[in-house]
Amino acid sequence: MILFISDRPDKINFITEIFGKNSENLYCVSDEISVADIISVNPPDVIIIDTLSSTLKPKNIIKKIKQVLENPIIILIINRKAEKDLIKHTNAFITDDMSQELIEATVNVNLRMKNSLEQLSNSNKDLADSLYMLNTLYSTSSQFAGTLDKTELINYMIEGMDKSLSFSLTCTLSFCTEDAPVLILNSLYDISDELLSAIKLRTILNYKSLFNNKKLPFELDENNLKVIKTIKYPASKFTFTLFQYDNMFAPIALGKNFFGCIEIFKETPFSSEDAKCFQTLAQQVSLPLKSATLYQEIKETNQKLEKLERLKSEFISIVSHELRTPLTSIKNSLDILHSGRCGDVPQAADKFLTMAQRNVQRLSGIINDLLDLSKIEAGKMDFHFSQTDIHAVIDYVKSTFLNVAKEKGLNLTSDEAPELPQITADSQRLEQVLTNLVSNAIKFTPAGKNITIKSELVNAESIDKDNCFREVLNKLNGNYIMVSVVDEGIGIAEENLVRAFDKFAQIENSLSRKVGGTGLGLPIAKQLIETHKGAIWCESKPDKGSAFKFVLPVETKTE
């Protein structure tokens, strides 16, 4: 029989659809009073508690159930995370959005487990005890898998031992749960100061015995060893007869990773099954403790890297701003000298002034790239979106580079689809993107070759996605204006295509080394296009040329 406790009508109907084919197999109640009545008359096999109910209190319900039933199978309906106090009383969890098949499977698994345990208990009590230990080990290992908190891991281990071994006292020396070594005591009864001193000394001696006079991972001092005590029944106290109890001891370690050790005391003798369970739990917790340690190290490393990234961005921004002021002064001075306003410039000096002006302009471009990158990364880049004609953007960039292309012996043309729709964009940022692409094409295209700027209206489904940018292009949906800069330059090998959009990346070849550059233009273009909800990519073959393409979404008109 299944007992479902909830005050949500929709959830009651949902569970009834799954398990209510035979009404004798399912009882649904919506108040706490009815729970005690039903379980006392007809104990259910499985109890499902809806923790998302507005009027029910799961802790009170579980307490009432535990007062009547010895080992109830309790399943909780939760969102994504259950309260700590509920975890140790629960066999399984069902999320609120879980499918019918998974809910049915979860309940059936627990029903089968309950039936198996009952059958085995009736036939062989010892075997049933072993299965209970295995179930505890399984539950505890599941808890281990659900957290990377070292304190929680140690507590889960101790709770597992409490469930399976019913200890009198555990002494856990932990080197991983706090900044300094700590002795965690979980005891049935209170411990006097004299007994505590003896326990601390015994723990330190046990710890040292593990290393056979070798160098210890940590030096311990009995007087400075921090103690955390959890006492179940503080009204009573242990005496020194505690040391006459049966006891077991085990290190908590994995390979060279040492996390501590644990000793457990029990008034009645431990069985061989108890010893196996104790050793297994001590070993099981070691792997997640190692994972938690690695996670903590990775987290701290990431925090350091994030801090370094922030410092780098701030440094780039500050240095770029500081360089811009004197560079402007240098540029103006060179322009004045070159203009002849300070007197005639000798032919030999004119050559050097022209060279200086060209390099100042180049340095100014590098500084602008650095500033743009730092603004983008800091989310401080200004955008002014408005209705934009892509033809005007292309015409502006083309006219800007016509003379530059001619001087290098290149033929710069455009091939535009007529009457393309306007788009919502920042025209200056699009000019910046296209300027970068055309500038690169001119840099990497030998004299006598062609460069073409194309524009057309495309649908996302018609875009060729058979390249290394497939993942980016698969996200596109709807109509776009596609702009392409097609050159007959040196091209890029397929394995280097994705790297073309990485910060400070330059593809290794003789021409790229010759023309130089920061490698920031394409990453900036990528960020600007993505801000416009578009995409940018490249198609290229070595010695055949490249086609850098980007798409910008066309707004769909609604009637």
N, C-alpha and C positions, 0 to 999 in steps of 0.2 A: 504494500500500500504506500502511496505517495501523499504526503501532507504538504500543501502549498499555502504559505502565509503571506498575504498581500492585501492592501486596500485599494489597489489600482484595478478598476474594472477591465481595462484593455489588456493588462497583463494576465489577469485571471482567465479571460476568454482565450488568450493565446496559449496558456499552459493547458487549459481544458481541451483545446483542439488537438494538442499533442498527446496527452495522456488520458483524456476523458472518454475514450471509446467505450470503456467499461467503467461505469460510474462507481463501482465498488473499489476500484483501484486508485481513485483520486478523491481527496477531501480538500476543499478550499475554505479557509477561514480568513476573516479580515479584522479580528480583534484578539488581543492577548488573552482574554479570559477563556475563550473557547479552546485555546491551544492546550492548556493543562487538562481540560475535560476530555478531549479527544485522545491525547497520548496515554492517559491513564486507563481509558477503556479499551482502546485499540491501538497499541503502539505501532507507528508507521515504520516502514523499512527505510524510507528516505524523507528528509524534511527539507523543503526548499523555502528559504526566507528571502523575501524581497526587501533588501536594505534601502531601496529607493522609495519605499512607502512613506507617506507624509505623516501618518499618525502612529506608526509602529516603531518600537525601540528594539532593534536587534539584540542588544546586550541583555535586556530584560527577558526577551523570549528565549534566548539561548540558556540563560540562567534557570528559567523554569523547566526547560527541556532536560537540562542536566540533573535537576532534582528528581526527575521521574525516571529517565532512561539512563542506563549505564554508559553505553557507547553508541550514541545516535549518529547516523550518517547525515551530516548537515551540509547543504549546498547553498551558497549565497548568490543572489543576483546583485551585481555591483556595476559601477561605471567602468573604471579602469584600475582602480586601486582600492584595496580594502583597508580598514583601520587595523592597526597592529593588534589591538585587544581581541579582534574577531578572528584573526588568522589562525591562532593556536587552537581554536575550537571548531575549525571548519575543515571539511574534507575536500571540497572543490569549490570553484567559482564559475558563475555563468555571467557573461557581460550582457548588458541590457539590449545590445544590438546583435546578439549571437543568433545564428540561424537555427531553425527547427531541428535540422539533422544533428547539429553539434550539441544542442541541449539534450535531445533524446539520447545521443551517444554518451554524454557525460553522466546522465542519470543512470543509464543502463550499466555503464562501467562500475559505478558505485553500488548499484543493486547487485551486480554479479560478485563484486568484491565482498559485500556484506553476506550474501548467500554462501559464498565459499568459506568465509571465516566461520560462519555459524555451523556449517556441516563439519568442518575440520575440528571445531571446538567440541562438538558432540562426540566425535570419534576419538580425538586425541588432544588432551589439554596442553601437553607440552608442545605439540606441533602448532597448535593455535597460538601459543605464546611466541613461538618462533616467527610465525607469520605476522603477528602484531609488531614484533621488532622490525621485520622487513618493511612493513607498512610505515612505521615510524621513520626508518632510514630513508624510505622513498619520499615521504612528506618533507623530511628535513632537507634532503638533497634538492628537492624542488624549491624549498625556501632559499637554499644556498644560491640556486641559479637565478633568483629573482632580485638580488641586491649586490651592490659593489661597496656597501658600507661595512667596514671591518668590525665595528662594534656590533652591528646587527648579526653578522656572521658568527661571531663568538657566542652571542646570546642564543641564536638558533641552535648551535651545537649543544649548549647547556640545556636548553628546553628539550631537545631530542633525547638527551640522556635522562632527563627527569621523567619523560613519558615512558621510556623503554626500560629504565633501570631503577627508578624510584630511589635515588640516592639520599643519603643523610647530609652529605656535604661535598661540594666540589671546590677545589682550589685551582684556579686557572691563572697561570702567570702569562700575561700577554705583553708582547713587545710591539704590537701593531695597532692597538686601539686608541692610544693616546701618545702624546709627545714623549713621555717617559714610561719605563716599565711599570706595570700596575698588576696587583694581585686581586683577582675578582673572586669573591667568596659568595657562593649560593648555599645557604644553610637552612635546615629545618628549624634549628633553635639558635638563640643568641650565643655569642662567643665572648668569654671574659678576656680582659687585656692580657693576662698571663698566658692563656691558651692561644691567643692571637700571636703573641711573640713566638711561641713554640711552632705554630703553623708557618709563620714567615721564615723562620730559620730552617725548618724542614723543606720548605719549597725551594729555598736558595741552594741547599745541599743537593736536592734532587736535580735541580737545574745544572749545577756544576758537574754532577756525576755523568751527565750526558756527553761531556766533552773530554773525559779522561785526561785531565791536566793540560789539554790543548787550550789555545787562546779562546776566550769566551767572546761571543758576539757582543755581549753587553756586560759591564761590571755592575753588580748589585750590592746594595748596602741595606742591611736589615732595618736600620734606623730611618732610612729615607725612602723605603719602598712604599709607594702609595697603595692604599687598600680601599676597595669598593665592596661593601657588604650588602647582600640582599637576604633578609631574614623572614622566613614564612611565619614562624610562631615566636615572636620576641618574648613572650611571657616565660618561656622555659629557656634553660641554658645548658650547653654542652659542658662536660667536664673532661679531664684528661683521659678518661676511659675511651674517648673518641679514637685514640691511637690503637686501641685493641680491636676496633672494627675491621672488617675485611676491606681491603683497598686495592685500587689499580692505578697505574701511572703510565702516561704516554706523552711523547713529544708531539708538538704540532709543527710539522715541518714538511717541506717538499724539496728534495734534493739539497741544494746549498741554501735554500731559503728557509730560515728559522723564524717562526712566529711566536713561540712560547711552549708551554707544557701544561699538562692538566693531571691532577690527582683526584680520585673520587673515593669517598668512604661510604660504607653501608653496614648497618648493624647486622644484617643477615648475610650469609655467604653469597658471593657471586658465582653463577654457573658458567660453564664454558661458553654457552650462548651469550651470556652477559659480556664476557671478555671480548668476544668477536664483535659484538655490537659497539662496545666502548672503543675498541681500536679502529673500527670502521669509521665511526663518527669523527674521531680525532684526525684520521687520514683524509676523510671526505672534505673537511673544512679547509684543508691546506691549499687545494687547487684554487677555489674561489678567493681565498686570501691573497694568493699570488696574483690572480687576475685583478683584484681590487688594488693591490700595490702598484701593478703596472698601469692601471687606469689612473690612479692618483698621480703617478709620475708623468703620464701623457697629458693629463689635465694641467698640471703645473707647467709642463713644457709649453703647452698651447697658450697658457696665460702669458708666459714669458715672450713667446713668439708674437702674440697679439700686441703686447706692450712694445716690443721692438718694431712691429709694423707701424704702430701709432707714432713712435718716436721717429721712424724713418720718414713717414709722411710729413710730420711736423718739420723735420730737418730739411726735407726737400722744399717745402713751402717757404720756410724762413730764408734758406740760402738763395732760392730763386728770386724772392722779393729783394733781398739784399744785393743780388747781382744786377737786377734790372735797372736800379737807379744809376750806378756808375756806368753801366753799359749804354744807357741812353745818353749820358753826358759824352762818352767816347764817340758814339755814333754821330751826335750833333757836331762835335769838334771836327771829325773827319769830313763830314759834309761841307762844313765851312771852308776847311783847307782845300778840299777838292774843287770847290766852286770858284776859287781864285779871289775871294773877298779879302784874304790876308796877303795878297800878292801872287804873282805868277808862280806856278808850280813847275819845277823842272820835269822833263819827260821821264827821267829815271825815278824821281820821287812820285810822279803820277801813277806809275805802275805799282809801287808799293802801297800808295793810298787806296787804289782800287782793290788790291788784294786784302788790305785791312778792312775796307768796307764790306767786302764779300764775306769775310770771316766773322765780322761783327753781326751781320745779318743772319749768318748760320747759327751763331751762338745765341742770338735773340730767339730764333726758332726753337732751339733746344730748351731754353728757359721757359718759353711759352708752353711747350709740351709737358715739361715737368710740373708747371703750375696747373695746367689742365688736369693732369693725372691726379695730383694731390687733391684738387677740388672734387673730382669725380669720386675718388675713394672716400673722401670725407662727406660726400653727399651735399656739397655746397656749390655745385655747378649751376649757374643760372640758365633757365630755359624760358623762351618767350614763344609760346605756341600760338599760331594763327593759321588762317587759310593760306596755303602756299602752292604756287605753281611750280612744278618740278622743272618745266621748260626754262623758266627764268633762272633757276639755280644752275642748270647745265650750261646755259648761254653765258652766265657770269664767269664760271670756272673756265670754260673753253676760251673766252676772250682773254682771260688773265694769262693763260699758258701758251697762246698761239705764238708769240714772239720767242718765248723760251724754247718751244719745240722746234721752231724754224732754225734758231741758232745752233741747235744740236743736229739738224738735218733730219728731223722727224716730221711725219705728216699727221697732224692732229685733226680728226674730223668727228662729227656726231651723226648718229643715226637714230632719230627719235620718232616714236609713234605719235601721230597727230592727235590733238585734242584730248590729252590725258586728263582725268579728273583732278581737281584740287585735293590736297590732303591737309590734315591738321599737323603742322610741324613747326620747328624753329628753323627758319630758312638759313640763318647764319651758321647754325650747327651742321646743317646738311651741306652747306658750302665748305665748311671745314673738313667734313668727311670726304667729299668728292675732290677737294683740293689735295688732300693727302694721297688719295688713290691715283690721281693723275700725275702728281709729283713723283710718286714711286715708279709709275710706268715710264716716265721720262728718264728717271735715273737708271733703270735697269733695261732699257731698250736701246740696242745699238743704232747708230746713224743709218739712215736710209730705210727704216722700217715704219710701220703704221701704228697709230694708237686711235682707238675709236671709243667714243662715249655713246652708249646705247640706252634707250628707255623704252619700256613697253608695259602693257597691262597684262598680268598673269593671274592664274588661280593657283592656290597652294598645291593642288593635286597635279598640276602640269609641270611643276618644278622638278628637274632631274635630281633625285636624292641618292643616286648611286655613287657616293663618295664618302670621305671621312667626316663630313659634316651632317650625316644622315640624322643623327639624334636631334640636332638643332632644327633642321628643316622639317622633321616630322611633327614639330609642335605648331607649325604654321597652319592656319585655317582661314579660308575665305579668299577675297581678291586683294591683290597687292600691285603697286607700281614697282617694277624692278629696274634698277639702274646698274649698268655694267660698264666697267672700264677694261677694254680688251686690248692687249698689246701683243707685239711679236718679239718680246724680249727673251731673256735667258731662261725663264720658267723656273718652277720649283718642283723638286722631287716629292712624290706622294707622301713619304714618311715625314716630310718637313712642313706639310701644308698647315696642320693644326698649330704648330709652333709659331707660324707667322703672326698669330694674334696674341702671343704671350708677351708680357712686359719685358723690355730690354732684350728680346730675342732677335738675332740676326741669322739668316740662313748662310751657312758657310759656303762661299765660292769666291772666286777671285774678284768679280765685279762688286759684290757686296762689301768686301773688305776695302775696295778702292773708293766707293762712294761714301762709306761710313754711315753715321747716323746713330740715334739713341735706341731705335727699335720701339719707340713709344707711339708712333703715328697710328698703326693698325689697332693696337689695344685701345687707344682713345676712340678711334672710329667705331670699334665694336661696342664700347660702352655707350656712345652717343646714339647709335642705331638701336640698341636694346632699350634705351630710354624712350625711343619712339615706337616701342613694341614691334620692332622689325627684327631682321636677322641679316648677318653679313657672312659671306663665305668666299672661297676661292676655288677655281678650277684651273689646273695648270699641268704642263708636262715640260720636262727639261728641254731647252733649246727650241721649244715650240711656242712659247709665249704663255701668258696668264690672263685669266678673266676674273677680276674681283667684282663680286656682285653683292648688292644689298637690296632688300625689299622693304617697303613701307606700306602699312595697311591702308586700304581705301574704305572709308566709312560707308556702311550700307544704309541707303535711304529707306526710311519707313513711311508708308502711306498714312 
